[in-house]
Amino acid sequence: MPLLEGSVKDPSLAEAGRSRIAWAGAYMPVLAQIRDRFEIDKPLKGVRIGACLHVTTETANLMLALQAGGAQIALCASNPLSTQDDVAAALCEYGIATFAIKGEDHATYYSHIESVIATHPQISMDDGCDLVTAIFTKHKDQLGELIGGCEETTTGVIRLRAMQREGVLPYPIVAVNNAMTKYMFDNRYGTGQSTLDGIVRATNVLLAGRTLVVVGYGWCGRGIASRAAGMGAHVVVTEVDPRKAIEAVMDGYRVMPMDDAARAGDIFVTVTGNYHVVREEHFRLADRPRHDRASRLRRTVRVARRTQDLHSRRRAPHQPRRG
Amino acid sequence: MDMSFSNQALVAAYLAKHHAELDKGRVYDVPIEIDEEVARLKLSSMGVEIDTLTPEQVKYIASWSEGT
């Protein structure tokens, strides 16, 4: 079926989007090589892909690689706040039906997911399981059309494994998150850097000498802890997994329960994939006023990628390429 | 995101080719061949070279009969 045109904030932003997509592409040499191969081999010829990802410059390069491989693609946002409107506009021009507007409300966000599902995808590409869940709960009639899916992030994989356990996973999904070339690098170095970048931009605090509490010592937590320590912060780690807690201790950090960390910390970063991690009672324990500020940082992981892209946008027009 | 999205692209192509061999209700890990291919391409883009095992080393590391 023909793809829909898309829904974006302002099509006239496309030119700015194109140049930023090209900028990000210059730092994605592996994907560029794959795109070249795809141009020749067309491994996705005629395959309809529905993607629910952060609509950013990096994602745009993935979309273009898939398109080069012959896929027909529809894309919506996996987070209503991370969309870059100029990128969304450019993607529509490139022939990728994009349904994403930065700051879109709840209803629009879900209507955009519906628009992607309306293109009858055969492969779903998720970052947090939203597409799979919507297809499974509301579009069971389309399940037969789906040949498989991929999931980008840890939290999505946890949910998919829960679906597998309950015997309701409707089609095979590959956990891209679990590739070593994903979690060891994206999570540790990418999120590690961009989370601190987001905190510094949002607060202007000097990290040196502050106590930064990292809640969860997975790959993201490891990256944030080591980078924060490198900038002179005193790092405290909280964990629920005894093995990771030992690792944090031996990596040189103080490990303690959240009740104690709430008293000790200046800045809190949760990287657990779970919710209600830093609760109201913890904020009461922390009697210093600056915790109000920290409370706005509770969702730093989500913020992380957005700020990473802001960073490349700021740099793009003026500064020479690195290396 | 270069390696992460390279995995996505290669996995999409893998699904297009191999979906009939996969169980419906299962979460799969990325095939190690794809993971290693992405790493090889990344190293090559960085101009970094690495070693390979000699045939003797391959045999030694896979056997139980030789003492360690």
HADDOCK unambig.tbl for C-alpha pairs under 7 A between the chains (distance, minus, plus):
assign (segid A and resid 28 and name CA) (segid B and resid 2 and name CA) 4.68 0.50 0.50
assign (segid A and resid 29 and name CA) (segid B and resid 45 and name CA) 6.33 0.50 0.50
assign (segid A and resid 30 and name CA) (segid B and resid 2 and name CA) 6.28 0.50 0.50
assign (segid A and resid 30 and name CA) (segid B and resid 3 and name CA) 6.71 0.50 0.50
assign (segid A and resid 30 and name CA) (segid B and resid 6 and name CA) 6.53 0.50 0.50
assign (segid A and resid 30 and name CA) (segid B and resid 41 and name CA) 5.74 0.50 0.50
assign (segid A and resid 30 and name CA) (segid B and resid 42 and name CA) 5.77 0.50 0.50
assign (segid A and resid 31 and name CA) (segid B and resid 2 and name CA) 6.02 0.50 0.50
assign (segid A and resid 31 and name CA) (segid B and resid 5 and name CA) 6.99 0.50 0.50
assign (segid A and resid 31 and name CA) (segid B and resid 6 and name CA) 5.02 0.50 0.50
assign (segid A and resid 43 and name CA) (segid B and resid 13 and name CA) 5.57 0.50 0.50
assign (segid A and resid 44 and name CA) (segid B and resid 13 and name CA) 5.95 0.50 0.50
assign (segid A and resid 44 and name CA) (segid B and resid 16 and name CA) 6.46 0.50 0.50
assign (segid A and resid 58 and name CA) (segid B and resid 1 and name CA) 6.57 0.50 0.50
assign (segid A and resid 62 and name CA) (segid B and resid 5 and name CA) 6.03 0.50 0.50
assign (segid A and resid 62 and name CA) (segid B and resid 9 and name CA) 6.80 0.50 0.50
assign (segid A and resid 66 and name CA) (segid B and resid 9 and name CA) 6.28 0.50 0.50
assign (segid A and resid 147 and name CA) (segid B and resid 19 and name CA) 5.85 0.50 0.50
assign (segid A and resid 148 and name CA) (segid B and resid 15 and name CA) 6.18 0.50 0.50
assign (segid A and resid 148 and name CA) (segid B and resid 19 and name CA) 6.56 0.50 0.50
assign (segid A and resid 160 and name CA) (segid B and resid 27 and name CA) 6.92 0.50 0.50
assign (segid A and resid 161 and name CA) (segid B and resid 27 and name CA) 6.53 0.50 0.50
assign (segid A and resid 164 and name CA) (segid B and resid 25 and name CA) 5.73 0.50 0.50
assign (segid A and resid 164 and name CA) (segid B and resid 26 and name CA) 5.87 0.50 0.50
assign (segid A and resid 164 and name CA) (segid B and resid 27 and name CA) 6.99 0.50 0.50
assign (segid A and resid 167 and name CA) (segid B and resid 25 and name CA) 6.52 0.50 0.50
assign (segid A and resid 168 and name CA) (segid B and resid 25 and name CA) 6.74 0.50 0.50
assign (segid A and resid 169 and name CA) (segid B and resid 25 and name CA) 4.56 0.50 0.50
assign (segid A and resid 169 and name CA) (segid B and resid 26 and name CA) 6.78 0.50 0.50
assign (segid A and resid 170 and name CA) (segid B and resid 24 and name CA) 6.10 0.50 0.50
assign (segid A and resid 170 and name CA) (segid B and resid 25 and name CA) 5.72 0.50 0.50
assign (segid A and resid 171 and name CA) (segid B and resid 24 and name CA) 4.13 0.50 0.50
assign (segid A and resid 171 and name CA) (segid B and resid 25 and name CA) 5.53 0.50 0.50
assign (segid A and resid 172 and name CA) (segid B and resid 22 and name CA) 6.39 0.50 0.50
assign (segid A and resid 172 and name CA) (segid B and resid 23 and name CA) 6.03 0.50 0.50
assign (segid A and resid 172 and name CA) (segid B and resid 24 and name CA) 4.56 0.50 0.50
assign (segid A and resid 172 and name CA) (segid B and resid 25 and name CA) 5.74 0.50 0.50
assign (segid A and resid 172 and name CA) (segid B and resid 26 and name CA) 5.22 0.50 0.50
assign (segid A and resid 172 and name CA) (segid B and resid 27 and name CA) 6.02 0.50 0.50
assign (segid A and resid 173 and name CA) (segid B and resid 26 and name CA) 6.58 0.50 0.50
assign (segid A and resid 173 and name CA) (segid B and resid 27 and name CA) 4.93 0.50 0.50
assign (segid A and resid 173 and name CA) (segid B and resid 28 and name CA) 6.03 0.50 0.50
assign (segid A and resid 174 and name CA) (segid B and resid 27 and name CA) 5.72 0.50 0.50
assign (segid A and resid 174 and name CA) (segid B and resid 28 and name CA) 4.57 0.50 0.50
assign (segid A and resid 174 and name CA) (segid B and resid 29 and name CA) 5.57 0.50 0.50
assign (segid A and resid 174 and name CA) (segid B and resid 30 and name CA) 5.99 0.50 0.50
assign (segid A and resid 175 and name CA) (segid B and resid 27 and name CA) 6.51 0.50 0.50
assign (segid A and resid 175 and name CA) (segid B and resid 28 and name CA) 5.93 0.50 0.50
assign (segid A and resid 175 and name CA) (segid B and resid 29 and name CA) 5.23 0.50 0.50
assign (segid A and resid 175 and name CA) (segid B and resid 30 and name CA) 6.27 0.50 0.50
assign (segid A and resid 176 and name CA) (segid B and resid 7 and name CA) 6.46 0.50 0.50
assign (segid A and resid 176 and name CA) (segid B and resid 8 and name CA) 6.43 0.50 0.50
assign (segid A and resid 176 and name CA) (segid B and resid 29 and name CA) 6.92 0.50 0.50
assign (segid A and resid 176 and name CA) (segid B and resid 30 and name CA) 5.81 0.50 0.50
assign (segid A and resid 178 and name CA) (segid B and resid 29 and name CA) 6.09 0.50 0.50
assign (segid A and resid 178 and name CA) (segid B and resid 30 and name CA) 6.80 0.50 0.50
assign (segid A and resid 179 and name CA) (segid B and resid 29 and name CA) 6.93 0.50 0.50
assign (segid A and resid 179 and name CA) (segid B and resid 30 and name CA) 5.60 0.50 0.50
assign (segid A and resid 179 and name CA) (segid B and resid 35 and name CA) 5.88 0.50 0.50
assign (segid A and resid 180 and name CA) (segid B and resid 35 and name CA) 6.63 0.50 0.50
assign (segid A and resid 181 and name CA) (segid B and resid 3 and name CA) 6.07 0.50 0.50
assign (segid A and resid 181 and name CA) (segid B and resid 4 and name CA) 6.69 0.50 0.50
assign (segid A and resid 181 and name CA) (segid B and resid 35 and name CA) 6.00 0.50 0.50
assign (segid A and resid 181 and name CA) (segid B and resid 38 and name CA) 6.99 0.50 0.50
assign (segid A and resid 181 and name CA) (segid B and resid 39 and name CA) 6.36 0.50 0.50
assign (segid A and resid 182 and name CA) (segid B and resid 3 and name CA) 6.29 0.50 0.50
assign (segid A and resid 182 and name CA) (segid B and resid 4 and name CA) 4.76 0.50 0.50
assign (segid A and resid 186 and name CA) (segid B and resid 1 and name CA) 6.21 0.50 0.50
assign (segid A and resid 186 and name CA) (segid B and resid 4 and name CA) 6.79 0.50 0.50
